[in-house]
């Protein structure tokens, strides 16, 4: 599944001098697609996907526990602490 098929909202935008340094996006749709009957449908995130190639990092480097911990590019996480549930990239 490509993230372009999912609705995303900006969670946070980090800027300096008017230039965007990094943005964190969130999606309840992505969260709902991730799980079916309590089991996961995906094993990770492929960033900058193009023609089935992209940037993949092992979870030990890229998966975060909460969107507040995003501090670099190519990070993702599942936030289950609120009532909605959201995926963050």
VOKOLTI-886901 format. One record per atom (N, C-alpha, C): residue number from 1; residue in one letter; chain; atom name; x, y, z. Coordinates in steps of 0.05 Angstrom, whole numbers. Layout:
residues N
> NUM, A, A, CA, X, Y, Z
...
end
This chain:
residues 89
> 1, X, A, N, 17, -23, 0
> 1, X, A, CA, 0, 0, 0
> 1, X, A, C, 18, 25, 0
> 2, X, A, N, 12, 43, -17
> 2, X, A, CA, 27, 68, -18
> 2, X, A, C, 13, 90, -1
> 3, X, A, N, 29, 105, 13
> 3, X, A, CA, 18, 125, 31
> 3, X, A, C, 3, 147, 16
> 4, X, A, N, 8, 149, -10
> 4, X, A, CA, -6, 169, -25
> 4, X, A, C, -36, 162, -28
> 5, X, A, N, -43, 138, -22
> 5, X, A, CA, -71, 129, -23
> 5, X, A, C, -86, 134, 4
> 6, X, A, N, -72, 145, 24
> 6, X, A, CA, -82, 150, 51
> 6, X, A, C, -84, 179, 57
> 7, X, A, N, -104, 187, 72
> 7, X, A, CA, -106, 215, 81
> 7, X, A, C, -87, 221, 104
> 8, X, A, N, -72, 242, 101
> 8, X, A, CA, -52, 250, 122
> 8, X, A, C, -57, 279, 130
> 9, X, A, N, -50, 285, 155
> 9, X, A, CA, -51, 313, 165
> 9, X, A, C, -24, 319, 178
> 10, X, A, N, -16, 345, 175
> 10, X, A, CA, 9, 353, 188
> 10, X, A, C, 5, 353, 218
> 11, X, A, N, 23, 340, 232
> 11, X, A, CA, 23, 339, 261
> 11, X, A, C, 42, 361, 272
> 12, X, A, N, 65, 364, 259
> 12, X, A, CA, 85, 383, 267
> 12, X, A, C, 102, 392, 243
> 13, X, A, N, 109, 417, 243
> 13, X, A, CA, 127, 427, 222
> 13, X, A, C, 149, 443, 235
> 14, X, A, N, 174, 435, 230
> 14, X, A, CA, 198, 449, 241
> 14, X, A, C, 210, 466, 219
> 15, X, A, N, 212, 492, 224
> 15, X, A, CA, 222, 510, 204
> 15, X, A, C, 245, 527, 216
> 16, X, A, N, 261, 537, 198
> 16, X, A, CA, 282, 556, 205
> 16, X, A, C, 286, 576, 182
> 17, X, A, N, 282, 601, 189
> 17, X, A, CA, 284, 622, 169
> 17, X, A, C, 265, 619, 146
> 18, X, A, N, 241, 608, 151
> 18, X, A, CA, 221, 604, 131
> 18, X, A, C, 224, 578, 115
> 19, X, A, N, 246, 564, 119
> 19, X, A, CA, 250, 539, 104
> 19, X, A, C, 241, 515, 122
> 20, X, A, N, 226, 496, 110
> 20, X, A, CA, 217, 473, 125
> 20, X, A, C, 241, 454, 128
> 21, X, A, N, 248, 448, 153
> 21, X, A, CA, 269, 429, 159
> 21, X, A, C, 259, 400, 160
> 22, X, A, N, 235, 397, 172
> 22, X, A, CA, 224, 370, 176
> 22, X, A, C, 194, 373, 183
> 23, X, A, N, 178, 354, 173
> 23, X, A, CA, 150, 354, 179
> 23, X, A, C, 143, 326, 189
> 24, X, A, N, 125, 324, 209
> 24, X, A, CA, 114, 299, 218
> 24, X, A, C, 85, 299, 210
> 25, X, A, N, 76, 277, 198
> 25, X, A, CA, 49, 274, 189
> 25, X, A, C, 35, 252, 205
> 26, X, A, N, 9, 253, 207
> 26, X, A, CA, -6, 233, 222
> 26, X, A, C, -31, 225, 206
> 27, X, A, N, -40, 200, 211
> 27, X, A, CA, -63, 190, 196
> 27, X, A, C, -77, 168, 212
> 28, X, A, N, -103, 173, 217
> 28, X, A, CA, -120, 151, 229
> 28, X, A, C, -125, 130, 208
> 29, X, A, N, -127, 138, 183
> 29, X, A, CA, -131, 118, 161
> 29, X, A, C, -108, 98, 160
> 30, X, A, N, -83, 109, 162
> 30, X, A, CA, -60, 91, 162
> 30, X, A, C, -60, 72, 186
> 31, X, A, N, -67, 82, 209
> 31, X, A, CA, -69, 66, 233
> 31, X, A, C, -90, 43, 228
> 32, X, A, N, -113, 50, 218
> 32, X, A, CA, -134, 30, 213
> 32, X, A, C, -126, 10, 192
> 33, X, A, N, -110, 18, 172
> 33, X, A, CA, -100, -1, 152
> 33, X, A, C, -79, -19, 163
> 34, X, A, N, -65, -10, 184
> 34, X, A, CA, -43, -25, 196
> 34, X, A, C, -53, -50, 210
> 35, X, A, N, -76, -49, 222
> 35, X, A, CA, -86, -71, 238
> 35, X, A, C, -112, -84, 226
> 36, X, A, N, -114, -110, 228
> 36, X, A, CA, -139, -124, 222
> 36, X, A, C, -143, -145, 245
> 37, X, A, N, -165, -142, 259
> 37, X, A, CA, -171, -161, 281
> 37, X, A, C, -148, -163, 301
> 38, X, A, N, -134, -140, 307
> 38, X, A, CA, -113, -140, 326
> 38, X, A, C, -86, -149, 316
> 39, X, A, N, -84, -158, 291
> 39, X, A, CA, -59, -167, 279
> 39, X, A, C, -49, -146, 260
> 40, X, A, N, -23, -144, 255
> 40, X, A, CA, -12, -124, 237
> 40, X, A, C, -12, -134, 209
> 41, X, A, N, -16, -115, 190
> 41, X, A, CA, -16, -121, 162
> 41, X, A, C, 11, -114, 148
> 42, X, A, N, 27, -98, 162
> 42, X, A, CA, 52, -89, 151
> 42, X, A, C, 75, -94, 171
> 43, X, A, N, 99, -94, 161
> 43, X, A, CA, 122, -99, 179
> 43, X, A, C, 140, -74, 182
> 44, X, A, N, 136, -54, 167
> 44, X, A, CA, 152, -30, 169
> 44, X, A, C, 144, -9, 148
> 45, X, A, N, 160, 11, 146
> 45, X, A, CA, 155, 34, 128
> 45, X, A, C, 178, 36, 108
> 46, X, A, N, 171, 40, 83
> 46, X, A, CA, 191, 45, 62
> 46, X, A, C, 187, 75, 55
> 47, X, A, N, 208, 91, 59
> 47, X, A, CA, 207, 120, 53
> 47, X, A, C, 217, 125, 25
> 48, X, A, N, 207, 147, 14
> 48, X, A, CA, 216, 156, -13
> 48, X, A, C, 213, 134, -34
> 49, X, A, N, 191, 119, -32
> 49, X, A, CA, 186, 97, -51
> 49, X, A, C, 182, 107, -79
> 50, X, A, N, 195, 94, -98
> 50, X, A, CA, 192, 100, -126
> 50, X, A, C, 199, 75, -141
> 51, X, A, N, 180, 65, -157
> 51, X, A, CA, 184, 40, -173
> 51, X, A, C, 193, 17, -155
> 52, X, A, N, 180, 14, -132
> 52, X, A, CA, 186, -8, -113
> 52, X, A, C, 214, -7, -100
> 53, X, A, N, 227, 16, -102
> 53, X, A, CA, 252, 20, -88
> 53, X, A, C, 248, 43, -69
> 54, X, A, N, 264, 45, -49
> 54, X, A, CA, 262, 67, -30
> 54, X, A, C, 282, 64, -7
> 55, X, A, N, 277, 79, 14
> 55, X, A, CA, 295, 79, 37
> 55, X, A, C, 281, 64, 60
> 56, X, A, N, 292, 42, 67
> 56, X, A, CA, 282, 26, 89
> 56, X, A, C, 303, 25, 111
> 57, X, A, N, 295, 29, 136
> 57, X, A, CA, 312, 28, 159
> 57, X, A, C, 301, 7, 179
> 58, X, A, N, 317, -8, 192
> 58, X, A, CA, 306, -27, 212
> 58, X, A, C, 292, -12, 234
> 59, X, A, N, 272, -26, 246
> 59, X, A, CA, 256, -13, 267
> 59, X, A, C, 273, -2, 290
> 60, X, A, N, 296, -15, 295
> 60, X, A, CA, 313, -6, 317
> 60, X, A, C, 324, 22, 312
> 61, X, A, N, 324, 31, 287
> 61, X, A, CA, 333, 58, 280
> 61, X, A, C, 311, 77, 274
> 62, X, A, N, 289, 67, 263
> 62, X, A, CA, 268, 85, 252
> 62, X, A, C, 242, 85, 268
> 63, X, A, N, 235, 64, 283
> 63, X, A, CA, 210, 64, 297
> 63, X, A, C, 212, 79, 323
> 64, X, A, N, 192, 97, 328
> 64, X, A, CA, 192, 113, 353
> 64, X, A, C, 167, 105, 369
> 65, X, A, N, 168, 111, 395
> 65, X, A, CA, 146, 104, 412
> 65, X, A, C, 124, 125, 412
> 66, X, A, N, 130, 149, 406
> 66, X, A, CA, 110, 171, 407
> 66, X, A, C, 119, 193, 388
> 67, X, A, N, 99, 207, 376
> 67, X, A, CA, 107, 229, 357
> 67, X, A, C, 124, 250, 370
> 68, X, A, N, 124, 253, 396
> 68, X, A, CA, 141, 273, 409
> 68, X, A, C, 170, 266, 406
> 69, X, A, N, 177, 241, 400
> 69, X, A, CA, 205, 233, 398
> 69, X, A, C, 216, 235, 370
> 70, X, A, N, 200, 243, 351
> 70, X, A, CA, 210, 247, 323
> 70, X, A, C, 231, 270, 324
> 71, X, A, N, 255, 263, 315
> 71, X, A, CA, 276, 284, 315
> 71, X, A, C, 294, 282, 290
> 72, X, A, N, 286, 266, 271
> 72, X, A, CA, 302, 263, 247
> 72, X, A, C, 284, 252, 224
> 73, X, A, N, 295, 250, 200
> 73, X, A, CA, 279, 240, 178
> 73, X, A, C, 278, 209, 180
> 74, X, A, N, 260, 197, 165
> 74, X, A, CA, 257, 168, 163
> 74, X, A, C, 251, 155, 190
> 75, X, A, N, 232, 168, 204
> 75, X, A, CA, 223, 156, 230
> 75, X, A, C, 193, 152, 228
> 76, X, A, N, 182, 132, 242
> 76, X, A, CA, 154, 127, 242
> 76, X, A, C, 146, 114, 268
> 77, X, A, N, 119, 115, 273
> 77, X, A, CA, 109, 102, 298
> 77, X, A, C, 79, 99, 297
> 78, X, A, N, 70, 83, 315
> 78, X, A, CA, 41, 78, 319
> 78, X, A, C, 34, 90, 346
> 79, X, A, N, 15, 108, 347
> 79, X, A, CA, 6, 121, 372
> 79, X, A, C, -21, 109, 380
> 80, X, A, N, -21, 93, 401
> 80, X, A, CA, -45, 80, 410
> 80, X, A, C, -54, 92, 437
> 81, X, A, N, -42, 115, 445
> 81, X, A, CA, -48, 127, 471
> 81, X, A, C, -74, 143, 471
> 82, X, A, N, -84, 151, 448
> 82, X, A, CA, -109, 166, 448
> 82, X, A, C, -132, 147, 438
> 83, X, A, N, -155, 157, 438
> 83, X, A, CA, -178, 141, 431
> 83, X, A, C, -180, 135, 401
> 84, X, A, N, -167, 151, 385
> 84, X, A, CA, -169, 147, 356
> 84, X, A, C, -148, 128, 345
> 85, X, A, N, -123, 130, 354
> 85, X, A, CA, -101, 114, 343
> 85, X, A, C, -92, 127, 317
> 86, X, A, N, -65, 132, 315
> 86, X, A, CA, -54, 145, 292
> 86, X, A, C, -27, 133, 285
> 87, X, A, N, -21, 133, 259
> 87, X, A, CA, 6, 127, 250
> 87, X, A, C, 20, 153, 245
> 88, X, A, N, 45, 155, 251
> 88, X, A, CA, 61, 179, 247
> 88, X, A, C, 85, 173, 230
> 89, X, A, N, 91, 191, 210
> 89, X, A, CA, 115, 188, 194
> 89, X, A, C, 128, 216, 192
end
